[in-house]
Amino acid sequence: MSNLPNPFNTLQTLSVGGTSHRYYSLPALETAGFRISRLPVSIRLVLESLLRNCDGKRVAEHAVKALAGWQPNAPRTEEVPFVVARIVLQDFTGVPLLVDLAAMRSAVERLGKNPKIIEPLVPVDLVVDHSVQVDFAGSPQAWERLSLPEEATSLVGKKSLDSGEQVRFNRLLLEAAYPFAFVQS
């Protein structure tokens, strides 16, 4: 039995090639009384993410309802709690981020706590186009949600998308399928 959140009864099953995949259906949300088909595609992508992450903590039901009722000329009074599925960082933005996270881990360890509590909330791929020393790759001290793509797929571009991204995307399909959107830092 799945622990996936489903407050709007939109979790559906799709069978492809004999394998069942679960996904959050926007047409099912429309059947529940929301006019989803009139929304721009970009808003629908964000709405699907809200449905998938609607657990009452990261995303509350009112956030889903507010975005499902989006009007183009309405005043914007709240932030949208968009939760990305994955982040791709190039070395010039990712290395400073890792240095900050490593410093936080060291500080937590000095306080006598488990440093593993400092971890990205979503999977992160750090694309390194230059030389970087890696001290803990594959060890218990390594990041659980951080990967360093192999040199053959390190360039963020067509080669990476064609050869490496599908494998990583499939790794992320833990319980539910979702649209794949690529944003590069």
N, C-alpha and C positions, 0 to 999 in steps of 0.2 A: 504494500500500500504506500502511496506517495504522501510526502509531507508538503507538497506544493500548495501555496496559498491559492484560494479560489473563491473570494468573497462575492464575486459577481457571476459565478457559475459559467465562466467562459473557457474553462480548461477542456479542450477537445482532444481527440485522438485521430491521427492520420496514419494510414498504413501505406508504406512505400516499399516495394520489393520484398514483401513478407515481414517487414520490420515495422512495429508500431512506434510512433513518435507522438508525444504530447505537446500541445502548443496552446497559446492563449488566443482565442478567436475574437477578432473585432466584430465580425458579423453577429456573433452571439451576444456581444455587448449591445449592438444595435437592436437586436430582438428584445433586449431587456428595457428598451425605451430611449436609448441614446441615439442621436442622429449622427452616427460615425461616418457614413458615406459622404457627407458634405464637408468633412474636414480635409485640409490639405494633407498630402502624403507625409510630410515632415512631422506634422502633429500626430498623425496615426502611428508613426514609428515610436515617438516618445510615449504615446498612450499605451502601446503594447508593452513597453518597458515598465511603465507604472503598474499595469495589470500583473506582469510577471513578478514584480517585486513588492506587491501590495500585501505586506505582512503586518501592518499596523504599527511598525517601528520605523523602518526606512521610508516606507510609503504608506500613507493612511488612505482609507477609502474616500475621504472627502477630496483628496488630490486627484484621484481617478475621475470622480464625478465632475470636478471643476474643469479638468482638461477635456473631458468628453463633451462638456457644454460650451467649449471655446467659441467665442464670437470674435470676428476679425477687428471690430472697432470698439470692443469693450475695454474698459480700463484694466490695466494689469496691476493687481493688488497683492499677489502671492508669488513666491518662487515655485518653480516646478521641480520636484525632487527626482530628477532624471538620474538613473543609476546605469552606468555603462556596463557592458559585458566584458570589456577588455580595453586596455590602454597600450598603445605603441609609442614608445619614447625613443627619440634619437639620442645619441650619446651626449650632445651638448646640452640637452634639457634633462636627460635621465640620470647622468652621473651626479650632478648636484643634488637631485632628489634622493638618490641612493646614499650619498654622504649624509644628508639630513636624517634619513631613516636609520642609518648605522649609528649616528650619534645618539639618536633617541634610544636605540637598543642598548647602547653602552650605558646611558644614564639609568635606564630601567634596571639593568643588571647590577649597577653600583648600589641601587636602592634595595637590592636583595629580591627583586621580582624576576619573573620569567621573561627574558628579552623577546621570546617568540610572540608575545602579545602585540608587538610592533610589527605589523604586516599589512601590506596593501589589502584593501577590501575586495578588489577585483583583480583578475589576472593581469599582469603587466609583462610585456615583451620589451626589453631594452635592446635596441638595435645599435651595435657598436661598430662604427666604421673606422675606428682608430684603435690603437693598442690600449688595453685595459688589463690590469692584474686582477685575477679572481682568486680569492683566498679560500672560499668555502663552497664552491660549486659542488652539488651532489652530496654534501655532508649534512649532518644534523643541524649545523649552524646556518645553513643556506636558507634563503627565502622560499617559502612554499608557493607563493603566487607570482614569482618572478622568473622569467626565462631569458636566456641570452641565446637568440637564434644562431645556428651555425653559420660560419662564414659564407657558405654558398647561398644562404637566403638572407644575409644581413642587410642588403640594400632594401630600403622601403620603396618599393616600386612594383612594376609589372612582374618581374621575376619572383619576388617575394609573394605576391598575391597568387600567382599561378601555381607555384610549387609548394610553398610552406604554409600558407594561411589556412587552407582547407583542413590540413591535419590538425592545426591548433584549434580551429573552430570546432571540429568534431570532438576534441578533447573537452571542450566546454559544454557539450550537450549532456550534462549530467542527468537531468531529469526532463527538461522541456526544450523543444526546438524554438528558435527565435530568429527574427531577421538579422542579417549580418550587415552592419554599417561600419565603414572604415574611416577613422579620423586619425590624421597624423599630426604630431606636435611639431 
